[in-house]
Amino acid sequence: MEKEKNTLTITDNRTNQSYTVPIDKGAIRAMDLRKIKTGPDDFGLMSYDPAFMNTASCQSSITYIDGDRGILRYRGYPIEVLAEHCTFLEVAYLLQFGNLPAEKELKTWVNEITHHTMLHEIIKDFMEGFRRVSHPMSMLVSGVAALSAIYPDAKNVLDPESRLHQIKRLIAKMPSISAMAYRHTLGFPYVYPDNDLSYTENFMNMLWKMVEPKYRAAPELARALDVLFILHADHEQNCGTNTMRCVGSAHTDPFLATAAAAAALAGPRHGGANEEVLKMLDEIGSKQNVPAYIKRIKEGHSKLMGFGHRIYKSYDPRARIIKWTAEQVFQVTKRNPRIDVALELERIALEDDYFVQHKLYPNVDFYSGIICQAMGFKPEMFTVLFAIPRTAGWLAHWDEMMRDPEQKIARPRQVWTGEPERRFVPITERAAPALV
Ligand SMILES: CC(C)(COP(=O)(O)OP(=O)(O)OC[C@H]1O[C@@H](n2cnc3c(N)ncnc32)[C@H](O)[C@@H]1OP(=O)(O)O)[C@@H](O)C(=O)NCCC(=O)NCCS
C-alpha cells in the first residue's frame, strides 16, 4: 500500500494513456518520462528546465539548505554551531569525510595540509607572465589549472587514495596561489608559507609580510577570516559546484575541474556581488540618503545589492554571523563607516512592505565586503577569498560524485528549435541572408 502511495500517475492527453512512475525522496526520475510516447517513433517525453530551476542532478549528503526557514547545515551540523566552535580546516575535514575529526585525526589533517602549501617554483615564473593590472581571479584560475601540468598523477581520478592526495594539495595550495597573485599586482616579492602558522594566519602572512622576520596576524582578524572561510566552504549545488561536478564527470583531473569551478565563481552573478555592495554603499554615502535610495529601488531603477537570494526566502543565516563578526573585526581595525549605512539600509528595508512581500532579506554578501575591506583586502580580492574556502566544498562534491555509481558524464538534452534538413545550395547560387 505504502509503495503505491509513493507514485505519480500521469495521463498523456495526446494518447489518453496513463503512466505510473515512482516518487523517491520527493523526486521522480526524468528518465521515467521517456516511456511516455505518442508512438514507436517518438523519442519520448523530456523535461525542459533552463537553469536547473527544479532539477536535482545528484543525490548528496554534504550540505542541506532550507531556504524558507533560513537553515544551512554541513553534514547535519548547523552553520552557526560550526562557525562558533570550529576552525576552517576542521570544517573542511567534516565536508570531506562526513564526520567531525577527533583530536588526533584533526592534528594529522592539519599537518598534512600544512605540508602541501609550498608551490612548485615554476608557478612563480608562470605568474611573472601576467600584467600587473590582471584581476587576481584570472591569475588564480590560470594558476590552479597550471598545477595540472605539474601533477600528472592527478589524472588517476579512479583511485580514491590519489584523489585524497590531490584534495590535500588543492586545499593547501589555494591560499598560496591567491597570495602570489595578489602580491604580483602590487609588485611585491612573493612570500613562502610558514608552517608554524594556522591556515588563515599563514594566508595573511603570504599576503602581507614585509621585512619583519616573522609575521604575526592579529588573532581576532585571523579568527574572523576563519569564520568567513567556514561560512563560504559549501553551499550545495550552486553554479560553481555544478561546474565542478560537470567537468569532473568527464574524469578531468581535479586541478582543471577546480579551475573551471573557480571560473564560474568569478562571474558577477555568482561570487562578485559583495564588490557590488561596496559600490552601492559608496553611492549612497550616508545614512540620511538611505530612504531616497530605497525609494529608487522600489521604483525599479536597480536592485538592492546584497539583498535577496534564489534559495533563501528568509534571513540568510550566514549574513547574521557575518554581521556579528563585523563588530569583532572593528574592535581591532578602524570602524568601516559603510557599516552604519548598511545597518540603516537593513533596518528600513526589513520594515518596508516591498521587501517583506518579496521576501527579500540580507544575504551573505551584504556584510562580507565591509569586513574584508576593514581587514585590508582590496575589492578585487573578495571573490578570491570566497574561492579559497569553497575549494573544500567543490572537492567534497567531486569525491562524492566519483564514488556515486549512478553518475555518468554530465550531458543534458536540448529541445530542438532549428531548421529541419535543408538542401545545400552552392555559394554562387545563394541569396544574401537577411541580417538578424
Ligand atoms: C540573488 C538574486 C539574483 C535572486 O534572484 P531570483 O531568485 O531570480 O529572484 P528574482 O530576480 O526573480 O526576484 C523576484 C522579485 O524580487 C525582486 N528583487 C529580487 N532581488 C531584489 C533586490 N535585491 N532588490 C530589489 N528587488 C529585488 C525582483 O525585482 C522580483 O520582483 P517582481 O516579482 O516584482 O518582478 C536577486 O535577489 C538579486 O539580484 N539580488 C541582488 C544581488 C545579490 O545580492 N546577489 C548575491 C546573491 S548571494
The ligand as an ORCA input file, in Angstrom:
! r2SCAN-3c Opt
* xyz 0 1
  C      20.076     36.977     -5.797
  C      19.059     37.236     -6.888
  C      19.783     37.155     -8.250
  C      17.946     36.173     -6.825
  O      17.170     36.300     -7.935
  P      15.892     35.389     -8.280
  O      15.751     34.263     -7.369
  O      15.993     35.083     -9.735
  O      14.710     36.367     -7.956
  P      14.092     37.438     -8.948
  O      15.166     38.267     -9.585
  O      13.122     36.733     -9.838
  O      13.298     38.383     -7.917
  C      11.957     38.174     -7.516
  C      11.326     39.542     -7.259
  O      12.048     40.238     -6.211
  C      12.640     41.428     -6.715
  N      14.008     41.500     -6.202
  C      14.863     40.458     -6.072
  N      16.010     40.867     -5.512
  C      15.866     42.200     -5.302
  C      16.707     43.175     -4.746
  N      17.923     42.852     -4.302
  N      16.272     44.444     -4.665
  C      15.015     44.771     -5.105
  N      14.172     43.879     -5.630
  C      14.586     42.604     -5.733
  C      12.647     41.292     -8.238
  O      12.639     42.552     -8.867
  C      11.393     40.495     -8.459
  O      10.311     41.382     -8.326
  P       8.946     41.189     -9.185
  O       8.477     39.796     -8.894
  O       8.064     42.246     -8.650
  O       9.352     41.367    -10.615
  C      18.419     38.641     -6.718
  O      17.741     38.697     -5.482
  C      19.441     39.756     -6.814
  O      19.781     40.183     -7.915
  N      19.955     40.269     -5.650
  C      20.950     41.314     -5.649
  C      22.320     40.755     -5.988
  C      22.909     39.922     -4.867
  O      22.925     40.321     -3.718
  N      23.430     38.744     -5.238
  C      24.092     37.857     -4.286
  C      23.342     36.604     -4.078
  S      24.139     35.627     -2.827
*
